Amino acid sequence: MQMFDFEFLNPEFLWLLCLLPILGLWYFWRRKSSHPEIRFPEASWLASHKSNRGAILFALPWILRLASLSFLIIALARPQSTEESTRSRSTEGIDIMMAVDVSTSMLAQDLRPNRLEATKQVASDFIKGRPSDRIGLVIYAGESYTQTPLTTDHAILINSLEDVRNGLIQDGTAIGLGLATSVNRLKESKTKSKVIILLSDGVNNTGNIAPLTVAEWAKEFNIRVYTIGIGTKGKARMPAGYNLRGSLIYQKMEVDIDEELLKEIAGQTGGEYYRATDNKKLAEIYQEIDRLEKDKLKEIKYYSHDEEFDFFALWALGLFALEVLLRYTLLKSFV
């Protein structure tokens, strides 16, 4: 938001404007004293019905001079136009690692078109809404690795997120490994606020690190963990193997999420646990996390000043030149 103001750098010169009415009165008094009038009673009617153009014309140069002096005084006061702009700057940056489950069960179609694609879309919107934060991406299944380290280049991060798919790593659900990789990326961070968003749709069934042990590490490094269990309650159309042509076979299967584990991880680290049963609920969860983890902003005001005295000085010069021109040409016989 911007607004413009008008100020004087040397406002004390404006007091000189008070002298102009005095100069005007003095001039007309002097003029009247030096040109005595001869009154003829018989000419009163004529005087009242005829405009005295000469009286107006002889005063015109002096009026122009007073106007010229007015503009000159304003120019001496150094008028300036002031442009004010307000900007917000983050005073407490937030580092966020997103840990996304890419196991085969993430291809279940209880979210549209499936859990993984729905997660990618919502996570992309979340990233776009946090331009000042460093955000990174970890993917995990039976093992885990960092897809994108912490970065403020969100275009690269979103492109990397789009490349995420099932089958990149060994299958399984190693929640402990996914969480450990994320903690490892954040532990050296110097920011005051460090966050992990861990999304899973199953039960920890592989990996050599216990998830709750990693949660203790996260707590020691002041990292909050928000956990999301993704999947409908009841049965969902889930991958059950491959046919002879190599295509996935789907069948209705019970959705099994270790919610107690995810709740405990979040509780130990000061985070929250959420359950996403459909696309709308998943989007609402990311919006809630976005609201909870807002940057602390500092409002900074910037001012730029432009000198405007030249405008008034030119007017003063122009009016003075016009006065001289009239005084010694058209109005020479009146003054």
FENRAZI-V827559 format. One record per backbone hydrogen bond with DSSP energy under -0.5 kcal/mol. NH is the residue of the N-H (numbers start at 1). CO is the residue of the C=O. If there is no record, write none. Layout:
nh=NH co=CO
nh=NH co=CO
//
This chain:
nh=3 co=84
nh=5 co=82
nh=7 co=80
nh=9 co=78
nh=10 co=77
nh=11 co=8
nh=13 co=10
nh=14 co=11
nh=15 co=12
nh=16 co=13
nh=17 co=14
nh=18 co=15
nh=19 co=16
nh=20 co=17
nh=21 co=17
nh=22 co=18
nh=23 co=19
nh=24 co=20
nh=25 co=21
nh=26 co=22
nh=27 co=23
nh=28 co=24
nh=29 co=25
nh=30 co=26
nh=31 co=27
nh=32 co=28
nh=33 co=29
nh=34 co=30
nh=35 co=31
nh=39 co=37
nh=43 co=40
nh=44 co=41
nh=47 co=43
nh=48 co=44
nh=49 co=45
nh=49 co=46
nh=50 co=47
nh=53 co=51
nh=56 co=52
nh=57 co=53
nh=58 co=54
nh=59 co=55
nh=60 co=56
nh=61 co=57
nh=63 co=59
nh=64 co=60
nh=65 co=61
nh=66 co=62
nh=67 co=63
nh=68 co=64
nh=69 co=65
nh=70 co=66
nh=71 co=67
nh=72 co=68
nh=73 co=69
nh=74 co=70
nh=75 co=71
nh=76 co=72
nh=77 co=73
nh=78 co=75
nh=79 co=74
nh=80 co=7
nh=81 co=306
nh=82 co=5
nh=82 co=80
nh=83 co=81
nh=83 co=304
nh=84 co=3
nh=84 co=82
nh=85 co=302
nh=86 co=1
nh=87 co=300
nh=89 co=298
nh=91 co=296
nh=92 co=296
nh=95 co=193
nh=96 co=94
nh=96 co=134
nh=97 co=195
nh=98 co=136
nh=99 co=97
nh=99 co=197
nh=100 co=98
nh=100 co=138
nh=101 co=199
nh=102 co=140
nh=106 co=103
nh=107 co=104
nh=108 co=105
nh=109 co=237
nh=111 co=108
nh=115 co=108
nh=116 co=106
nh=118 co=114
nh=119 co=115
nh=120 co=116
nh=121 co=117
nh=122 co=118
nh=123 co=119
nh=124 co=120
nh=125 co=121
nh=126 co=122
nh=127 co=123
nh=128 co=124
nh=129 co=125
nh=130 co=127
nh=133 co=130
nh=134 co=94
nh=135 co=133
nh=135 co=151
nh=136 co=96
nh=137 co=148
nh=138 co=98
nh=139 co=145
nh=140 co=100
nh=141 co=143
nh=142 co=170
nh=143 co=170
nh=145 co=139
nh=147 co=137
nh=147 co=145
nh=148 co=137
nh=151 co=135
nh=154 co=152
nh=157 co=153
nh=158 co=154
nh=159 co=155
nh=160 co=156
nh=161 co=157
nh=162 co=158
nh=163 co=159
nh=164 co=161
nh=167 co=102
nh=168 co=165
nh=174 co=141
nh=175 co=173
nh=178 co=174
nh=179 co=175
nh=180 co=176
nh=181 co=177
nh=182 co=178
nh=183 co=179
nh=184 co=180
nh=185 co=181
nh=186 co=182
nh=186 co=183
nh=187 co=183
nh=189 co=186
nh=193 co=93
nh=194 co=192
nh=194 co=222
nh=195 co=95
nh=196 co=224
nh=197 co=97
nh=198 co=196
nh=198 co=226
nh=199 co=99
nh=199 co=197
nh=200 co=228
nh=205 co=173
nh=206 co=173
nh=213 co=210
nh=214 co=210
nh=215 co=211
nh=216 co=212
nh=217 co=213
nh=218 co=214
nh=219 co=215
nh=220 co=216
nh=221 co=217
nh=222 co=219
nh=223 co=218
nh=224 co=194
nh=224 co=222
nh=226 co=196
nh=226 co=224
nh=227 co=225
nh=227 co=272
nh=228 co=198
nh=229 co=274
nh=230 co=200
nh=230 co=228
nh=231 co=276
nh=234 co=232
nh=236 co=253
nh=238 co=236
nh=238 co=251
nh=240 co=249
nh=241 co=249
nh=243 co=247
nh=246 co=243
nh=249 co=241
nh=251 co=238
nh=253 co=236
nh=255 co=234
nh=257 co=255
nh=258 co=202
nh=259 co=257
nh=262 co=258
nh=263 co=259
nh=264 co=260
nh=265 co=261
nh=266 co=262
nh=267 co=263
nh=268 co=264
nh=269 co=265
nh=270 co=266
nh=270 co=267
nh=271 co=266
nh=274 co=227
nh=276 co=229
nh=276 co=274
nh=277 co=275
nh=282 co=278
nh=283 co=279
nh=284 co=280
nh=285 co=281
nh=286 co=282
nh=287 co=283
nh=288 co=284
nh=289 co=285
nh=290 co=286
nh=291 co=287
nh=292 co=288
nh=293 co=289
nh=294 co=291
nh=296 co=92
nh=297 co=295
nh=298 co=89
nh=300 co=87
nh=300 co=298
nh=302 co=85
nh=304 co=83
nh=306 co=81
nh=308 co=79
nh=309 co=79
nh=311 co=308
nh=312 co=308
nh=313 co=309
nh=314 co=310
nh=315 co=311
nh=316 co=312
nh=317 co=313
nh=318 co=314
nh=319 co=315
nh=320 co=316
nh=321 co=317
nh=322 co=318
nh=323 co=319
nh=324 co=320
nh=325 co=321
nh=326 co=322
nh=327 co=323
nh=328 co=324
nh=329 co=326
nh=331 co=326
nh=332 co=329
nh=334 co=331
nh=335 co=331
//
